[in-house]
Amino acid sequence: MEYAIEMRGITKRFGAVTANDNIDFLVKPQEIHCLLGENGSGKTTLMNILFGIYTMDEGQIKVNGQPVHIRSPRDASRLGIGMVHQHFMLFNQNTVLENIILGDERVPFFLDYEKSRKEVQSLLDRYEFHIDLDEKICNLSVGMKQRVEILKVLYRGAEIIIFDEPTSVLTPQESDILLGMIQNLREQGKTVVFISHKLGETMTIGDSMTVLRKGAAVANVLREETSVHDLARHMVGKEVETSLEREEVEPGECVFELADVPIWEHRKSCNLRVHEYEILGIAGVDGNGQMELEESIIGLRDHRQGHQYLLGEEITHEPTLLRKLKGMAHIPSDRHKYGILPNETLCRNYLLGNQEREEFKSHGLIRTQRLDRFSEEMIEKYNVYTSGIEQTSGSLSGGNQQKLVLSRELSQSPKFILAAQPTVGLDIGAIEFVHRTLLQKREEGCAILLISADLSEVMALSDRIAVMYEGEIVAVGDSSEFTRDELGLMMAGHLGGAS
């Protein structure tokens, strides 16, 4: 068979690390082929080789049966390969048309706008993309911006299109529209490589799947031959529980309250109450005030209006350390910025936020032996994979870094846990561990505020859900009151019928 993409024996090394180890990756013409794997499994490296961002150390690539040498994205583009990146590469102050044609002038040093407009309009008509070519990028929704990225690739003549985690920043409705567009691309004769960590959408859209683990290809299957459970097992290398059971419990007393606090200036103030035995989930497209909310609650933003209460005591102007000493735990959205010291030992990382506790401090000095024992206990209890407490936290995998943060933050039996994007960048096994840990703390009586851009995560874990849009809480209710579609519409600013 002649494949659209035939990558044989692909090996790529970065120093002593082998990112791709003798990988065979075969994609048939006019199919949607899903590429799966944990973070660090090598899937993005493999696609960067195909797109010419990296050069392979060993192996061979054929496109449509012909051996090729791809040394740059320009080489890939000439071969009809395009890539829609996870992070958009658009100029916000330029129009849709300008973003599509800039960098691909058909005549050197000259732009024929009218001819280019006709070509782009024909693409819009053919693929049923509905978008205003004269609108500035800054005025578009996230979903519309992604359409522009797809149009850029199509305008450059791509017959093979790589999508890198394309639904990670979309609402459910935008995701459904995008998946429909991708299926339409296949029907129009395009070949698609779809990189995703969402197994459900993979089973919905994929004709076939390749799974990478630790830099090697461990499975190549057709959709009808596999299941979500099987794919998860291939990715992790062991059985993984892909469903969660959340026991029904009655909420207790209010533990944390946010009263009349404006998260964004010139917007309505936010009000939230989180109770014992409860997870309150914040649903919203990333960038709608979640970071500001997180920083406000942890004490990194001091507001002139409103109040915050922890266990009935006002903490509005209290510093972060004092909030933690009073019973607050923080799992930060950016663990590298707020959660760990990458160049310091695990032992020193376990001291963060604990340096004023009596068990670790005596006469102004740190009790190092006690800190060492504590660090070793946490590493064992939370199964942090490490060579020892003197290893630096920056050398750990993302999942093990998150286990370090979890074990440290939960070690002091907090009453209130602020969990912000707790599974971002983690693989399936680490996600399962984080979810079960949070549910266990809920059952022990903790009040948990979960901020997550993953709507599936919010719906699976939360007892109540609050929707955040442009810095405001626009709806709050029991999780059973909302459907996925209703939440998606409110996340996009369509507030009709909000509770």
N, C-alpha and C positions, 0 to 999 in steps of 0.2 A: 504493500500500500504506500502511496505517496502522501506524506503528511504535510500539513500546512507549516507545522513547526516540528523539527526533529533535532533534539539536543541529546547527544550521546556522550557518556563518560565525563560530564562536566565537573571539573574540580576547580575550586577557588580557595586560596589560602590568604589569610591576613596574618603575617608573622607565623607564630606557632599554632594559630587557630585555623582549622579547616572549616570554612563556612559551607562549602558544597563539596561532597565527597562522592565522586564517580556517579553522578546523577544522570539517569535517562529520563527525559521529559518529552512525551509525544502527544501532539494535538492534531486531531483530524480536521480537515477543512469544514467550515461552516458548522462548527459545534461550539457550545459553551463549555469550556473545560475549567473546573474549579481547582485552585491550588491552595491546599490547606496545610497548616502546621502551627505549632506553638511559636511564641516569640523566640527568635534566635534559632529557629529550625532551618533557616537558609532560603526561605521562599522569596523574600524581597531581593536578596543577593542574586538568586537565579534569574529573576526577571530583569534586574539591572544589567546582567550580562547580556540577556536577549535584546535589551533596549540600548546597549552600547555605553552605559554609564560605567560599568566595570568591564575589564577584559579577563577572560578565563585563563587559568594556568594550564589546564589540560582539557581535551575534549574536542568535539566537532559539532557544528551547527549547520543544519540545512533548512532552507525556507522554500516551501513548495518543491521539494526534491532536489534543490540545487545547493551545493556547499557554498557557504558564505563566510566572510570575515567582517565582523561588526566591531568597529573600534570607537564609535561615537554614536550619539543619538541621530546625527545627520545620516550616518550610514544606515541605521535602522529605518529612518523615515524613507530613504530611497528604496528600501526593500518592502515598503508598505506596512511597516510596524509602527504603531502609535501607542502611547501610554497615557492614561488618565490618572494622575497622581492623587494620593490621599489629600495632600495639602494643595489648594488651588494656586495656580501661577498666573494671576490676572492683575491688570492695572486698574485700580478702583476708579480713577477719575477719567478713564477712557470708556468709549461706548463698546457695546457688544461687538459690533462690526470691526472696530479698530483692534480689539483684543484678538479676534479670530485671524485677521489678515496680517497683522504686524509680525515681522520676522519671516514671512513667506511671500515676499513680493515677487510676483510672476515676471516682472521686468526689473533688472538691477537698478536701484536708486530711484525707482518710480512706482507710485501706487495708482492704479487705475480703479478708483473707488466704485464707479458705476459697474464696470465689468465684475469686480470682486463682489459687489452687492448681489448681482444677478446669480453668481455662482453659489454664494452662501444661501440666498433665498431658495434656490433649487434644492439645496440640502435640507432646509427647513421643511419644504413641501414633501420631499421624498420620505423623510424619516418622521414626519408629523411632529416636529418640535415647534412649540408655540412660544415665541419669544420676540421681543421688540429689538431690532438691530440697532436702533438709535438710543436705547436706554443705557445710562451709565451703570457700570458694574456695581458701584457702591449702593445703588438703589434696588438691587436684586436680592431675592431670597437665596438661601444656601442651595436649594434645589435648582434654581435657575442658573446660578453660577456654575453648577456642575454640568448643566446642559451646554453652557458656553465652552467648557473644557472639552466635552465630547465633540462639539462642532469644530473646534480647533484641530482635533485629530482627523476628523473626516475631511476637512478642507485640505489637509495635507496629503490626502489620498490613501489613508490607512485602510488596509484590508484585514490586518490582524491587530486587534485592539486589546491592550492589557488594562484592566481595572484594578487598582490597588485599594482595597478596603473602601469601596465607593459609598457604602451606606452608613459609615460610622458617624456622620454628622447630620443625618437626615431624620425628619419625622417619619412615622410609619407611612403616611400618605405619600410623602416624597420618595420613600424607599420603594413602595409599590409601583409608582410611576417610573422610577429609574429601571427597575427590574423588567417592566414591560417594554421600555425603550431598548434595553439590551437584547431581549428576545426578538424585538423587531429588527435589530441590527443583524442578528443571525438569519432571520427570514429573508433579509435583503442580501444575503450572501457573505456577510462578514464572519470572521473567526474570532472568538472571544476567549481570553484568559481572565478568569475572575478570582482575585485573591480575597479571601474573607475568613474571619474567625467565627462567623455566625452560621452554625451548622444547619439551622432551620432554613435559612434563605439559600444555602448551598444546595440542599435537597430540593428546593423549589425550582431553582433556575438551572442547575448543572445537568449536562448530558453525561459527563464523566468527571472523575476526581482523581487527583494525585495528592498523596499525603506525604509530607516530609517530616522527619524526626531526627534531630541532632545532625543535620546536614546531609542526611541520606533519604532517598525515596523508599518508603516502607509499604506503600500500597498504591495501586492504580486500578480503579474500579469504575464500573458503570453505575449510574444512579439506581437502576432497578436491582442491582446486585448488593446494595448496601443499605445502611440505616444511620440515623444520627448517633445511635449508641455505638455502632461499629466504627464510624469515623472518629468519634471521641477516643475510643480505645486505641486506634492506630496512632492518633496524634500524641497520646500520653504514654503509651506503652503498657498500660494496665487498664483494668476495668474502672470506669468512671461513672458515678451516679449523675445523670444529666437532669434529673427532676428534683424539686425541693418540696418537702412537706412542712408547712408552717402550721403549728398547733394554734388553735383558737384560744386566746386567753383574754381575760378582762383587763383593760387598762387601769392603772392605779392613779396615784396622786400626780399632779403636774410637777415635773422636775425642772424643766427649762421653759422660759417664756421670753419671747421677743415681742415687745409692745411698742407700736407706733414708731418703728425705726425705718427711716428712708434709706433704702439700699442704693438707689440712684437719685441724684438731685433732680428736683422738679418732677418727681414721680410720687405716686401714693406710697404712704408708709406701709411697712410689712408687719403683720401680726402672726405669730406662730406659738403654739403650745405643744410641748412634747411630754408624754406621760410615762410612768413606770409601765413595764411590760408592753412597750409599744415601739414600732418602727414607723416613723413618719418620713415618707419618701418625697423628695423634691424632683418633679419631672420638668424637663425643659430642654430645648436645644441649647447646646453649649454656647456660652457668650451672652446669656440673658440675665446676668446678675448673680450666677452661682458662685463665682470666685469672690465677689464683694460680700455676699451673704456669709460665706465661709470665714473670710477675714474679719468680718464684724463680730461673729459669734466667738471666735478664738481670741479676740482682743487686739487685733492688728489694725483696726479702723476705729477711731473714736468719733462717734456721731454727736452732734450738738442737740439732736432731738431724739426722743424715745428712751426706752428703758430695757434692760435685760435682767432676768432673775434666774438664779440657780438655787434650787431647793428653798425657794422663798426669800432668798437674800439677794439684794440688788448688787449686780456686778458690772453695771454699765461702763464704768471707767476703770475697772480692775485690769491689771496687766495679765498677759498670758500665763505666766508662771503661777500667779495666785489663783487663777481660774482652775488650773490643773490641780493645785493643792486642795482646792475645795470640792473636787470630785468630777472634773471634766476631762475627758480623753479626746484626743484629736488624731484622726487618721487623715493626713493631708492629701489634697488632690495632686500636689506636686511634691512627692516624697524627697526628691533631690534638693528642693529649695527649702522645705519646711520640716522634713522628717528625719533626714540622716546627715551625717558629716562624712562624705564619701572617702576622704583621705585619712579618717581616724579609725581606730580599732573598734571592733564590736563592743568591747568593754566600755569605751568612752561614749559610744552611741547609746548604750543602755543608761548612761548617766544623764542624758538629755532630759530635762524636765523633772529629774529626780534629785538634782544636786542640793536642794534645800530640805529634803526629807531626812528625818532624824536617823533612820536606819542606815543612811549612806554618809552621814556627816557627823563629825565629833570635834568640838572645839575649833571649828572653822576649817578642818581638814577632811578630805575624803577618806572614808574607810575602804581602802582598796581591796582588802581580802573579802569583805562582805560584798563589794561590787562584783568581784570576780566570781564568787559563788552564785550570786544572783544572775549574772550573765549566763553562766553555764546551765543553771536551772531553766532559764527561759529558752535557751537554744535547744535543750533536750525536750522540754514540754511542747514547744511549737515546731519541732523537727526542722530547725533552720540548718540547711546543708552548708557546713563550713569546716575549715580545717582547724578552727579554734578561735578563742576570744581575741587573739591578737591579729586576726585577719582584718583587713580594712573592709568597711561596709560597701565601698564602691566596687569591690571586686566580686561581690555576690550577684547572682542572677536577680532579675526584677522580682520574681516570686519570693525569693529568700529575703530580699530587702523589705518587702511588704510584711513578711512574717516577723522580721525584726521589729518593725514599727508596731505591728499588732501586739506582739508579746510585751513590748515595753509599755504601750499605752494602756493595755488592759490589765497589767500586773497589779495595779493599785486599787482594784475593785471599784472602778468609777461608777457614778450614778448616771452620768450623761455622756454619751459617745457621739461625737460629730464625725461621721464617716463620709468623706468627700471623695468621690470617684474612687472607691476602694479597690476596684479590680481593673482599672485602666492599665493596659499594657501587660496583663498577666495571662498565662496560659490556662487551659481548662482545669487542670489539677489544682493550681493555685486559686482560681476563682471559686472552685468548689469548697476549698478550705476556708476562704474568707467568708463566704456565704454562711457556712455552717457555724462558724465562730460567732458571727453577728446574731444569728438566730438563737444560739445557745445563750448569749448574753441577754437577749430579750427575754428568754424564758426564766433567767435568773432575776429579772426585775429591772434591768437597765432601761433607760429611755434613750432611744437612738434616732438621730436625725441623719437620714441617708440622702446625700446629694449625688445624683448620677445622671450622666447623659445617656445611659443605656436604659431605655424604657422597659425592656424585658426584665432587667434587674430590679427596677423600681416596682414593677407590678408583682414580681415573684416574692419580694421580701417585705413589702410594706403593708401595714394595717390600715393606714390612712395615707392619702396622696395629696400634695399641694402642687399646683402647676405654676411655674414661674415664666413670665413673659415680659421682656424689656424692663427688668428690675422690679416687677410687681408680682405679688401673689394674686393670681386671677381666679383661682378656684381651689377649694379644699373639701375633701370628703372621704368617706370610707372607700377603700380600694374596690370593694364590690360594686360601688355606685358608678364606676367608670368603665367604659369599654376602651380597648386599645385605640380604636378610631377616634373616639371622643377626645381622649387625651392628646392624640396627635394633632387634631384640629386646634385645640386650645394652645398647644405648644407653638403653633404657627400663627396664633393671634386671632383665630376665629372663635369668639367667645360665646356665641349663641348657645344657650342651654347649659352653661357652666353652673356648677353648684355654688 
